[in-house]
Amino acid sequence: MIHRARLSYSGFIEVICGSMFSGKTEELLRRIRRAQIARQKVQLFKPVTDNRYSTQHVQSHDANRLPSLSVEKPKDLLKQIDDHTRVVGIDEAQFFDDSIVEVAQKLAARGIQVIVAGLDMDFKGRPFGPMPKLLAIAEDVTKLSAVCVICGNAASRTQRITGSKTDQITVGAKDFYEARCRACHDPGMETVAPSQENPVKLLRFALEWQPCTPKVFSKDLLSIQKDRSFP
């Protein structure tokens, strides 16, 4: 009985990871809302680097959002924690330095449930920032996948489609990135699919770049090759 009581008040760390457009922030918000329904005191944080949608909210690509605090460094997060907080959510953790790992450990040691969401790999498919260490120390890890815009298979990679080929951090959404599977991912950005352009260009890309089976292309789309010439 005593042992169970101690476990119920022990802190722990959960990590939600995956590519862009895999639903990481959506899952983070879902867990935070469940904690609110349970009448637990929650606080939500994100790095100041993430200014895509709002500086005062954690917001998903589907426009679901909750109020949050933006912090520049992980140590600033510790200063903002209220005495009665039971659950702390941290979004876009890959933008923090490695000290976010120690911060998460300290929060868990206080008996706080820490829910961290972030990209596990950058646009080149390399481990991103402090995420590998956070994954190592977490009690629970959830890896989500998106849908590859080229072949329709499960996507675990983030494809940068415009901008710098060298800078690891370029903040953006659908205007800068797409979800890709391992086979369709192009780390060097040499072969970027015009996935949102006309179907003829998309077909041309598929015929030139076929690392995986292009299941997404129907017979109707393939018939374009016979009916129209490529631009």
N, C-alpha and C positions, 0 to 999 in steps of 0.2 A: 504493500500500500504506500509506504513512504517512498520507495524507489520510483513508483509510477508518478507520484506527485512531483518528484524532482525532475523527471523527464518532461513533464508537461510545461515546466517553466524554464527549461534549458533552451538557450539560443541555438540557432543553426543557420546555415547558409544554403540558399538555393540559387542555382545559376540557370538562366534561360539563354540559349545561344542558337546561332544559325546564320544564314545569309540574310541579306536585305530582302524585304517583302515576304519573310517567312512567318510573321506574326509574333515576333518577340515582344514588342511593346504592347500589343493587344493582350498577350498572355500575362504580362506583368500587371497591366491594369485590371485584368480579371481577378487575379489573386489579391490585389490591393482592395478591390471592391468587396470580395468575400470577407476580408479582414474587417472592413468597415461594417458589413452586415453583422458580424460577430461582435460589434461594438468595441473593437480594439483600436487603440490610438495608433494611427499610421502617419508616416511622413514619407514624402516622395522627393527624390533628388535627381538632378541631371547635371552634366558639365556645361559651363557657359558656352563651350564650343558648339553645342547643338542649338542653333537658333533658327532652324528651318521653319517651324510653324508658330511657335510662341516661346517667349522667354520665361513665362510664368506657368507653363503647363508641360506635362509629359503627354505627348499626342502621337497617336498611331497614324499610319498612312490613310486609314479609313476615317480620320477626324474624330475618333473617340479620344477623350482626354480627361485628365484630372490635374488639379492644382499641384505645383511643385516648386521647389527652390533650386535655383541655379547656383552652382559653386565652381570656383576656379580650381581649387585643389582639394584633394580628399580630406586633408586636415580641417578645412573649413566646414566640411560636412559634420564632423564630430562636434563642433562648436554649436551647431544648430539643433542638436538632438534634445528634445524635451524629456523631462524626467519620467513621464508616464507613457512614453512611446513604446509600443510592443512590436510593431512591424515597420521596417524601413525598406523602401524600394529605391533602387538605383538603376537608372536607364542609361544606355550608351556608355557603359563602363569602359569600353575599349579606348575612349578618349582621355581617360585618367592615366596618371603614371602608376608605377608599381606600388606606391604607398596605399592605394585603394585596397590592396590585399590585407595589409595590417589593420586598416580601418574596419574592414568587414570582420576580421577576427576579433577586434576589440568590442564591436557591437554584439557579436554572438556571445562573447564572454559575459556581457551584461544581461544575457537572457533574452536578447532581441532576435526576432526572425528577420533575416536579411535576404531580400530577393533582388538578385542582380540580373540585368539583361544586357546583352551586347553581342557584337559581331565576333565570332571566334576566329575568322580569317579576314585579311584585307583583300583588296581587289586583285592582288597577285596570287592569292591562295596561301599566304603566309600567316602564321599565328599572329594575332593582332594584340599589341600592347600587353596589358596585365591579364588578359582573358585566360591564357593557359594556366597561370598560377591560381586564378580564382576557380577554375574547373577542378584543379587538383585538391583544393581544400574544402570544396563544397560537399555537404551531406547529400545533396540531391542535384542532379543535372538533367535538364531537358533540352535536347537538341531538335530544333524544328527545321523543316525543309519548305522551300517555296516551290514554284512550278517553273521549269526551264522554259523561257520564251521561245526557244528554238525548236526543241523536240517534244516538249510536254512532259518529260520525265521529272522526277524529283530533283530539285535544285539545291545544292549545298554551297554553291559559290556565288560571289558577287562580281558581276562584270561591269567595269567602268566603260562607258560608251563615248565619253567626251572628256576633255580636260587633260590634265597632266598625266604623263605616263610614268612619272617617277615619284611624285609626292604621295606619301602614304595616306595623308588625311586631306580629303576634299569633301566638304559637307554638301550633301545634295540628296535628291530623291529620284523620282523617275526621269528627271531631266539629265541625270548623270549616271544612273546605274540600272542594271537589269539583273534578274536572277538567272543563273545558268547551272546546268549539271556539270559534272566533272569533265565529260567528253566535249561539251560545247564551250567550256570556259576557255578564254583566250587571255592569259596573263599579260602578254605583250601588247594587247590592244591592236594587233595587226589586222585581225579579221573581225570587224564589228558588224553585227547584223542590223539591217534597217527594219527592225521588227515592227515599228509603228508606221511604216510607209506602205506603199501600195503592194498588193500580193505578188505582182510580177517581179519586183525587186526582191521580195522575200524568197520567192521560188529560186531566183538566180543565186542568191546567197546559199540556199540549201543545197543546190546542185554543185556549187564550188567548194562548200565546207561541209563535209559529211562524216564527222567523227562518230556520230551515233545515228541510229535510225530515225529519220524525220517523221515520226508518227503523227505529228500535228497536221501534216499536209494531206488533205483529202483528195479523192480522185477528181473532184471538181476543180480544185486548185491546180492539180497537175495537168489538167486539160488546157490550162492557160498557155502552156508551152506550145501546144499545137495551134491554138487559135490566135495568139498574139506574138509578135516579135519582142525581144527584150529591148528596153530603152537603152 
